[in-house]
Amino acid sequence: MSEPRAVLAEFGTHIPDDVEVVVSDSTAIVRYLVLPLRPAATDGFSEEQLAALVTRDTMIGVVQATK
């Protein structure tokens, strides 16, 4: 993918310029997983509450988790 920021912008995700974007392609043997950044003000959340914030799109890195 030659312009990952442009592709993410199509999903409504805008990555700040100071954040490095790395594109890795999955294969039949290797799969990549994105661990979403924990949203602010979720310190008191239980594991269940945090898990509810995780979606397919947060796991593939096209959107950030939000509360």
N, C-alpha and C positions, 0 to 999 in steps of 0.2 A: 504494500500500500504506500503510494508515494506521498499522499497528503492526508495523514491520519487526522489532523486537526479539522480539516474541511469535512471529512466524513463524520466525525463526532459532532460537528456543528449542525449537520443535517438532522441529527437525533435531538438537537437542542442542548447539547453538552458543549460548553465553552471552557477550554483548559487554559489557565493562565500561562503567559509566556515563560514564567520561571519554573514551570513543571515540565519535566522530561517525558516525552511520549515515546514508548518503545512498542513496536508491533512485532508480535511473534505468531507464527502460523502453526496451528495444531495439525497433527498428523494422525494416522490410525493408531499409532503407538503412544504419542505424547499429546497430552491435553494441558492447556494453561488455565489457571484460575486467578481471578482478580479478587483480592480481599478488599472490600470497600472500606474507605476511610470512615471512621466512626464520626457521626454527626455531632456537632457541638451540643452541649446541654443534655447529654444522654448518660452522664455519669451514674445516676441512680437507677438506670434501667436494668431490669432483670434480663437473664439470658433469653427468655421467651420474647420480651419486648424488643430486644436488639435483633433477634432472628426475624421478627416480623418486618423489619426495615429492609431486609435483604431480598432483592428481586432478581429475576433472570438478568435484567439489564445492568444491575449493579455488579453481578458476578462476571459479566463479560466486559465490564469497564466502560459502557457507553453512557451511563449516568451515575451521579453520586447518590449515595443513600441519604435520604432526608427523613426527618421525624415528622 
